[in-house]
Amino acid sequence: MQKGLFTFLVVCAIALLTSLPVGANPGSAGQTAEAQAPDRICGKGLTTICTLEMWLAHKHKKSNRAIRQVLKDKSIKVLRHTIQYWKPRGGHPPTNIAIGRNLSAADARWVIDLALKYNDRIEGLIFQALNPSNYVAIATSAWDDRSETPITQGELERLRDPQLSTSDFHALYTSLTNEKNLPGRFY
């Protein structure tokens, strides 16, 4: 009986902590998310990116070590499958990006720049609701067309605006994907 109660309490604590708004800190009652700096919770506390996956054109395979070093310099954990390459004659990887809802605006802009450097362009945004909160994917084919919204270069430039706060960035992202108008249960 006590084991079941303990499990219930742990699940409730995890649910409470994962439902906090972007940048919220459980010990900061009374402060708005805007007043706090986003917690750097991943990569030795230096980034809000816990998981990054990228699929790149085969031509970038020769730069594999350099790309991995860029990620390591940002303190992003690099696993064997973090970076994958399209087959030599496989065409161009998808031109989309997925940005989790708890990334800081600075980290999100860094990822956009990384995607533009190694995947040429960004033409679609994956809905935030479908991915973990501290997750990033560049050129993902994990989701179908209904999970992605096309984006213009002008809209992308608005996301890259260094004046956007973290909450403004995510509000713009979800506005561009029109996620607020999705049904409660997407899949």
Buried (B, 14 or more C-beta within 10 A) or exposed (E): EEEEEEEEEEEEEEEEEEEBEBBBEEEEEEEEBEEBEBBBBBBEEBBBBBBBBBBBBBEBBEBEEEBBEBBEEBBBBBEEEBBEBBEEEEEEBBBBBBBBBBBBBBBBBBBBEBBBEBBBEBBBBBBBEBBBBBBBBBBBEEBEEEBBBEBEEEBBEBBBEEEBBBBEBBBBBBEBBEBEEBEEEEE
